[in-house]
Amino acid sequence: MFLLASNGDPGDMSSLHHFAPAANRMNPYEQAILSVGDIIKDYDVSNMFPVFGFGARIPPYGSVSHNFYVSLTDSASCYGIQGVLEAYR
């Protein structure tokens, strides 16, 4: 379970990070990723985007990190805007 002090628990419907795939709607962060991604995608022929997060509790230990790869792998790169969305989710 992720607890985000500034934006609340993603499981809470009032959180900005709340996921509602069954309702077929995106949260504000997903909307922002798609909006910005639609603009920047044509400026990188490799279609690889470095994505960093900040201020979150990182699994498996829940330690707070202020700079981490959103993919939670050993690379910051995500393939395409869909890859950025998948890493965020």
C-alpha positions in Angstrom: 0.0 0.0 0.0 1.4 3.4 -1.0 0.7 6.4 1.3 1.2 9.7 -0.3 1.1 12.5 2.2 0.5 15.3 -0.3 -2.0 13.5 -2.6 -3.4 10.7 -0.5 -3.7 7.0 -0.8 -4.4 5.9 -4.5 -7.0 3.6 -3.1 -9.0 6.6 -1.8 -11.4 8.0 -4.4 -10.6 11.5 -3.3 -6.8 11.1 -4.1 -5.3 12.7 -7.1 -3.6 9.4 -7.7 -6.8 7.3 -7.6 -7.1 4.8 -10.4 -10.5 4.1 -11.9 -10.0 1.8 -14.9 -13.5 0.3 -14.4 -15.0 3.7 -14.8 -12.9 4.3 -17.9 -11.5 7.6 -16.7 -8.0 8.8 -16.0 -6.8 10.6 -12.9 -5.3 14.1 -13.2 -1.7 12.7 -13.4 -2.6 10.3 -16.2 -4.3 13.2 -18.0 -1.2 15.3 -17.6 1.1 12.5 -18.8 -1.0 12.1 -22.0 -1.3 15.8 -22.6 2.4 16.6 -22.3 3.4 13.3 -23.9 1.3 14.1 -27.0 3.4 17.3 -27.4 6.9 15.9 -26.7 6.6 12.4 -28.3 7.5 13.8 -31.8 10.8 15.4 -30.6 12.5 12.1 -29.7 13.0 9.6 -32.6 14.1 6.8 -30.1 10.7 7.1 -28.4 12.5 6.5 -25.1 11.6 8.8 -22.2 13.5 9.1 -18.9 10.9 9.2 -16.1 11.8 10.0 -12.5 9.6 10.2 -9.4 10.1 12.0 -6.1 8.7 11.9 -2.6 7.3 8.4 -2.5 7.6 5.3 -0.4 9.3 2.7 -2.6 8.6 -1.0 -2.3 9.5 -3.5 -1.0 10.8 -1.7 2.1 8.7 1.4 2.0 11.6 3.7 2.4 11.0 7.3 1.3 12.9 8.3 -1.9 13.1 11.8 -3.3 14.6 10.6 -6.6 13.8 7.3 -8.2 13.1 5.6 -11.5 9.3 5.4 -11.8 9.6 2.1 -13.5 11.2 0.8 -10.3 13.8 -1.0 -12.4 17.5 -0.2 -13.0 16.6 2.2 -15.9 14.7 5.5 -16.0 13.8 4.9 -19.7 10.2 4.1 -20.7 9.3 3.2 -24.3 6.7 5.6 -25.6 4.1 7.6 -23.8 2.1 4.4 -23.1 5.3 3.1 -21.4 5.4 6.2 -19.2 1.7 5.7 -18.2 2.4 2.0 -17.4 5.4 2.9 -15.3 3.3 5.5 -13.4 0.5 3.0 -12.8 
